[in-house]
Amino acid sequence: MWVFVLEARPLPETAEFAEFGGAFVLCYQMPGLAEDPIRHASEFLRQAGWQVVGVQEEPARIGREEAPEPEHFDQALIDDEAYVFHQWRVEDNDDETRH
């Protein structure tokens, strides 16, 4: 399983824009789903209303025993991919504007 972390922020036209300053998105993808896992995840997140602004952890192939969240690893086995948002609120940015 490919596992990596992207940093994203909500697009201005989404409801999340007023509430969330951004998110770290833990991405799980089955090998072979896409030639470029980061590009595929970026397109998925954009369709969900989020813009990728950085790569926090590059894709690495891991087994279930190494997965940070095994239940999401298992979900990706079923759906070929899973994305877990760890969001922070706008007011938690300590005077730093994230979007």
DALINCOR-V198768 format. One record per backbone hydrogen bond with DSSP energy under -0.5 kcal/mol. CO is the residue of the C=O (numbers start at 1). NH is the residue of the N-H. If there is no record, write none. Layout:
co=(CO CO)
nh=(NH NH)
//
This chain:
co=(1 2 3 4 5 5 6 7 7 8 9 11 14 15 15 16 16 19 22 23 23 24 24 25 25 26 27 28 29 30 35 36 37 38 39 40 41 42 43 44 45 46 49 50 51 54 54 57 60 60 63 63 64 69 69 70 71 72 73 74 75 76 80 82 83 84 85 86 88 88 89 90 93 95 96)
nh=(62 29 60 27 56 57 25 53 54 23 51 14 17 18 19 19 20 90 88 8 25 26 86 6 27 84 4 82 2 33 37 40 41 42 43 44 45 46 47 48 50 49 11 52 9 7 56 5 3 62 66 67 67 72 73 74 75 76 77 78 79 80 30 28 85 26 87 24 21 22 92 93 96 97 98)
//
